[in-house]
């Protein structure tokens, strides 16, 4: 999943709501206020980290408890050609990166946004969008879907609701409202009282396990502009099962130095007791363990602007671009210093913060090789802001505050949409930088097999001498025949920058030959790289098979449906 530290064109008539960090669509549209009980409720979800799946599952259970006939599935498994046969469609979608659709939902979105989309006036629908308000294109996937369905004639039974990362309460309210619209207020009430309880979406996968750091070493050589780390964690108790392609969730803690700076700026006694997760703890502990205290959110800016009576902060509420720019240029501590407030209580302050979210990292190992351990490839996030060194919350914890022998809380995040094929199937793996992490796991897995298909890795970084991650291991896999081919792109070694997409263009005929021989393609890394790689593959297919771009895209769409083309991007 994510190998970098992070927790994922709005309609001009959208408005902000501070309630539970949600944004609700308010626009002129036909919305059904009452309707007959549907024959079938179809619940689809598009997810990257499992949150949308959890919400959809909760809604499915509640609908079934209300004696509705329900089908609930990943949109990746739904044929868009069946869309116009639906009665009621309830859709839960996350947004990835800078406003992008979850990869497995791209085909569905293309279908509903196409000029060829059929008349959907027979469908009643509602959309719940999950996102991260620190991103400029907040919940953009949900907004796109809502607009597309409405444009095709579908009728809303409930306005779209956009949720921040602390989505549980807002999602529960949406589920209850949708259910009431489908079966009536009185019929829905007992179901809501029994089923809708704020945090029901979080599944057991989030229950943390204790792991001990057994290795924390720098992979890059002296002279590198990076300090990428290899981190090995051993589970203290019975290790959970994980598969190649899965991610590890870290229950992150904030840096004590950042906590101390906040307490000093706010003049808070660290021992003051505040409520946190149903218990009373010191404000120092709450800030360290429970709340996001670095990244700014629209909710914090809005709340602080009211308390500080600041015209400058108030003006940001009506200027999306200025607000986003301000959020990128400042942290919570910077706002506190620039716009001081006297007499603020600790409880008032934490009410402006959102919960600290787990961070996900692609697993860089195979359990068949490492048994009780799980390995990560981590690039620290470090930069300067307002003359001070700042670090990523989770990468700072793993790199600097998790020495060998220390313990962390983690969980396994399954990723069913990024699984290696049968060991005899040829694979092409494209993973520059820390994107190599899952492919190290793929190769370890194949090293346990005696009958293996061909494997081709394209890896890129800045300098061959300093940044060739896992070089000895990869060269060992080459000599042992586990890895058939290794192509590299070191962008700073020549007069012109060369990236993995350039290598694909250089070896386009070979890429197409591997595809024709049944190879599966896997891409891991940042979204910009993944899009460039996708375009390079499209161009290779178009040139080799004398197709236009649309025809080449169709080949990749067919491969995607067959799970032969998979991406894990952030």
N, C-alpha and C positions, 0 to 999 in steps of 0.2 A: 504494500500500500504506500503510505507516505514514507519517504526516506529523508525528508527535510522537516524542520520544526514548524508545525502549524496545527491547529485543531481539526474551507469550502466557500438593454435600453428600456429602463423602467417606463411604464405608461405615465404620461404627463399628468394623469388624474389620480395617481396613487397618492396616498397620504400616510404620514407616520402616526403610529399609535405607540405610546410608551408602555402600554400594558403588557407585561410579561415579555418585553423585547420583541413584540410582534409587529408586523406591518400587514394591514388588511386592505384588500382592494376595495376602493370606493369609486364606482363609475356608473355611467348610465348604461344599463344592460338589463335584458330580460332575466329576471330571477324568479323561480317558482317559490311561492311561499307555502303552498300546501299541495300535496299530490297523493295519488292513490298508492297503495302498497305495491312495490315493484315485484315482478315475477322473479327477476334475478339481479343481484347486485354484483357488479364486477369491480374488484379492487385490484389496481395495478400499482406497483411501486418501482421506482428507479433509484438505485442506491449505490454508494461507494463504500461506506463504512458500516452499513447495517442499520442505521437509524431509521431510514424510511421503511425498511422491512419490518422493524419492530413496531412502528406506528401502524402500519397496514395490518400486521398480525393482531394487534389489540383491537382495531376496528372490526376485523373479521370475526373475532370472538364475540364482540358486543353485538354485532348484527345477527349472528347465529343465535345468541341468547334471546334476541327479539323475534325469533322464528322467521327470519328472512333467509332466503336461499342465496348463498354467497359463493363466489369463486375468488380466490386471492392468489396472485402470482406475480413473479418478476416480469416486468415489461419485456425483458429480453426473450422470454418464452411465449410472448403473445404475438400473433400474426396481425399486423396492421390492417390486412384486408378484411378482417372480421370486425373492424371497428363499427361499421354502420349497422351491425346486427345487434348491438348492445342496447339495453334499456337504461340502466343506471351505471355510470362510471364514476368511481371515486379514485382519485389518483394522488399518490404521495411521492414527491420527488425531491431529491437533494440537488444542490448546485455545486459544481466542482470548480476549483481554480478561480479564474476571473470570469465568472458568469457562464461556465460551460456546462453542457448536459452530461450526466453520467455516461460513460462510454457505451455501456450496454443498451442505453436507451436511444442512441443516435438514430437508428433506423426508424423507430416509432415517431420521433420528433420530425424527421424528414418527411414522413408520410403525412402527418397532420398539418404540417406547414406548407406542403406542396400545393401548387395550383390544381393538381389532379385529385386532391382530397375530395371524397364524395360528400354529398349532403348529409350532415349529421344532426338534422333538426329533430330526429327521433330519439336523441340521447339526452338524458338529464345527467348533469355532472357537477362535481366540485373538486377543487384542487387544494391540497395542503403542500406548501413549499417550505423546505428546510434549507437554511443557509447560514452564513456567517456575516454579521453586519459590519465587520471590519474590512470586508471586501467591497469594492465599488459597485460591482454588479450583484448586489445582494439578492438572493433568491431568483436570479434571472431565469433559470430553467423553468421554475414554476410559473413565472410571469409569461414566458413564451408559450407554454402549453395552454394556459388559460386563455390567452389571446387567440391562439390557433383554433381551439375548440369552439370558442364563441364566433369566430369568423366563419367557421364551417357550419354554423347554425345550431350547435348544441346549446342547451338551455341550462343555466346554473340553478341548482337547487340550494346552493349556499355559496356566498362570496368566498373567493380565494383568501386564505390566511397565510402570511409569511412569518416564519419562525426563526429566531436566532438560535445559537447553539444550545441554549437552555430552553429547549422546545417542549418539555413534557407537559406543563400545565396548559399551554396554548394549544397544543395538539389534542389534549383531552377535551378542551372546550369545543374545538372544531368537530371532533368525533361525536360529542353529545349533541351538538346542533344539527349535524347532518342526519344523525339517527332520528332526531325529533322530526325533521322535515320528511323523512321517509315513512315513519309509522305513526306520527302524531305525538304531541307533547306528553299526554298522559300515559301512553303506552311506553314511551321511551324513559319515563322517569324512574321506574324501578330498576331498569337495566343500568341507567346512568349511576344510580346510587350504589349498585352492586359492583359495577365494572370500572367506571371512570373515576380514577383516584390519582390523578396527577402524574405519578411516576411509573405507571404500569408498563410503559413501553420498554424500559431498560431490561434487557434479557440477562440470563445468568452469565453470558459471555463477559459481562462487565465486572463480575465478582473477582477481585484482585487476588493474585497468588504472590507469595514471597519468593524472590530470586536473589541469589548472591552473585556479585560481580567476581568472576574468576580470571578475567583478562580485560585489560583496557590499554591498548597499545596504538601508537600512531602508525598508519599505513604509508603515509607519504614520507619522502626522504628529506633530509636537511637541505634547505634551499627552495622548497616548495612554497607557493603562496597560500597553500591550504594546510590543514592539519587534520585530515580525515582519519577517523579512528575505527578500529575493530574492537568490538565489545562483546565479550562472552558472558552469559548469565546462566547460572545453574539453579534449577528449581530446588527449593529447600525440601518440599514435600513431594508427593507423587507427581511427576511431570504430566502436564496435560498433553494430549495428542495434538500435533500440528502437521500440516502438509506443505510441500513446496508451494510458494505463492502466497501463503498466509502472512499476516502482519502481526506484530507484537504491539500491544497497547501499553504505554507507560503511564502510570498514575503519577503525574508530574507534581513537583513541589517547587515553590518559588524560592529564589535566592534570598538567604537571610539578610544580605546586604541591601537588597531592594526593599525588603520589609522594614528594616531599621530606618532607611531613608524616608519611607512613608510615615512611620510613627513619629519621627523627628519633625517632619514638615507639618504634620497635623497636630503636633503637641499632645499625642495620645500616650497614656500610661500603658505599656505593653501588657500589663496584667488585667486590664479592664475586661470584664466578661461580656461576651456577645453571643447571641444565638447562632448556631451553625449546624445544619443537618439534624435538627431536633434535639440538640444538646447545647449546654453553655460551656464555652471555652474562652481562653484568653484571646484578645484581638490579635495579638502577635501570632498565635497558632492558627487562627482563622485566616489571616492574610497569607501565611506560609502554605497552608494546605488546601484551602477551600475556594479561593477567589482569584480571578484573573486580575492581576494588579499592574500589568505592564501595558498591554494593548488598549488603546482607547476604543470606545464603542459609542454609537449615536446616543444610546440611553444615558451613558455617563455624562456626555457633553450637555445633553438637554437638562439633566438633573443638576449638574454643577452650575450651568448658566443661570438657573433660577435661584439657587442658593447664593451665588456670588453677585446676582443682579448685574451681570456683565453684558453690555450691548454687543460687544465683539463676539462672545459665545452665542448670544441669542441670534445674531445674524446668520450663524452657520446652520440654523434649523431650516432655513428656507433656501439654502444654496448647497445642493448636493455635492457639486464638484469642490467647492471650498471646504466643506466638511470633511470629505475624504482626504483632501490634501493636508488639512490640519491634523487628521488622525494619523497620517503617515509620518508627519514631521514632529509628533509629540507622543509622549507616553503619559500615563496617569500622573506620575510624579511631576511632570513638566506643567501640567494644568494647575496642579495644587500650588506650585511655586509661583506661577504667573498670575493666578487669580485666587489669592488666599482668602479663606473664610474663617472667621473667629466664632467660637462657641459651637462648632460642629461636633455632634456626638459620634462615637465609634459605630453605633448601630445605624445612624443615618448614613454614614460613609459607606458601610458595606452594603446598604440597600441599593446603592448606585452601581455596584459591581455585579458582573455575571459570574457564574460558577467556573472554576478552573477545569478545563476539559482535558481528558487523556490525549496523549500524542501517539500517533501510529508510525511504526517503522517496518519496512519490508524485512522479513526474516531472511538472513543470509546463510542459512544452514539447512541440512536435511536431518530429520530426527533419526533416520536410519544410520547416520554417521556419528552424530553428536549425542545421541541418547538423552541424557538429562539436561543437556544444555540447549540454549538458543543463542544464535549469533546475530549481531547487528553491524551495519556499516553506517557510521554517523559522521556527517560533516558539520562542525560547529558553526552556529550562526553568531557572528560577531561584527559589530559596527560601532561607529561613534555618532552620538546624538547630543547636541547642546554641550559639546566639549567633554562628554563623559563616555566611557566604554559601556556599551550595552550588549547583552547576550540573549540568545533564545532561551526561553524558559526550560524546555526539555533538553536541548542539546547542551546547554550550560550545566544542567544537572548530571547528565551522563558523562560528559567529557571532564568536567572539573570537580564535581561534587559526589562522584561515585567511584572512589578508588577501589582497587582489588580488596575484597573482604567486606565491603559495604553491601547493604541490602536495598532492594527497590521493590515496589509493588507493580505487578504487570498482569496482563491477561492476553489470551490468544484471540485475534480477530480473524475468523475464516474469510477466505476470498475465493469463492467458488468460480469466479469469472477470470481467474488467472492461474490455471492449473496446467502443468506440463502434460503432454499426451502420453500414450503408451511408449515405453522405452525404445521400441524399434522404429518409432516414427521420427523422421528427420525434423529438426527444429532450427529456426533462425532466431537468435536472441540479440536484441539491440538495447544496450544499456550503458550510456555514458555516465561518468561520475559515480555517485552512490546508486545510480540505477542498475549497477552491476549486482547489487545485493541479492535479489531473488534468483539470479542466474547462477550465482555461486551455489545456492541451494539446489537448483535444477541439476547442476553438474555433479554435486555430491550424491544426489539421488541416483543418477545414472551410473555413477562409479560402483554402485552395489549390484548392477546388472551385468550379466555375461553376454547377453544378446542386445546390442545397442544400435540405434539408427544414427545417422550422421547428425552432427551438431556444429553450428556456426555461430560464433560470437562476434559482434561488432561493438567495440569498447572505445570510448573517447575520454580525454581529459586535457589538461593544459600542456604538461611537459612529460615526455617519455621518461627522462632521467629521474624526475622527482615524483610523478603522480600516477605511475602505472600500478594501480591498486591490484593486489593479489597476484603480482606478476609471476612469482615462482610457482604458485599453485596452478595458474592457467597454463604456463608452459609445461608443467608436469602432466596436466590433462591432455595437452597436445601430444606429448611423447607417448602417453599411454593409450592414445586413440579414443579417449572419452570425448575429447573436443576435436572435431575434424578440421576446423578452420578458425583462425583468429585474425581479424582485421582491426586495426587501430587507427584512431584519428587524434593526434595531439595538436591542439589548435595553436599553441604558442611556439612551436618548434620551427616554423618556417616563416617566410616573408608574408604569406597569406594564411589566414585562419582556415583550418580544415576541420569539419565536423563529421559526425557519423553519416549524416544525410549525403555528404559529398562522396563518401565511400560507397554508399548504395548506388549513387549515380554512376560511379566508376565501374562498379561490378553489376550493373543492371541486368545483363544477360544471365549472369550466374544466379542472381536473385530470382529471376523468372523461371529459370531451369529448376531451381529447388522447389519453387511453388508448384510447378507442373508435376514434380515428382512427389507431391503430397506433403511438403513441409508445412509446419505450423509456424507462424510468426508471432513473436512476443516483443513488446516494447515497454520499457520501464524508465521513467525519468520525468522531467518537468514537461508541462503541457506544450510549451513552445517548441521544444525539441520533438516531441511526439507528433505534432502537426507537420513539422518540416520533414520528418521521416515518412509520414503518411504520404505527403505530396511527392516525395522522391520515389516511393514504391508505385504510386499511381502513374507517374511519368515513365517508370521502367516498364510497367505492364502495357501502357498505351503504345510506347515505341515498339516493343517487342511483338505485340499482337496486332499492331496497326489499328488501334482503337482510339476513339476520342476519350476525353477525361471521364465522361459519364459512363462509358463502357468499362473503363478500367476500375472506376469506383464500384460498379456493379460486381466485379470479380471479388473485390475486397469485402463487399457486403455479403456476398455468398459465403466467403470464407469466415466472416464474423458469425453468421448464423450457424455455421458448422463448427464453431469454436476453434477455427484454425487461425484466427487473427485476433489476438487479445492484447489489451493495453492496460498498464497500471501507471497512471500519471497523477501528478500533483501540481 
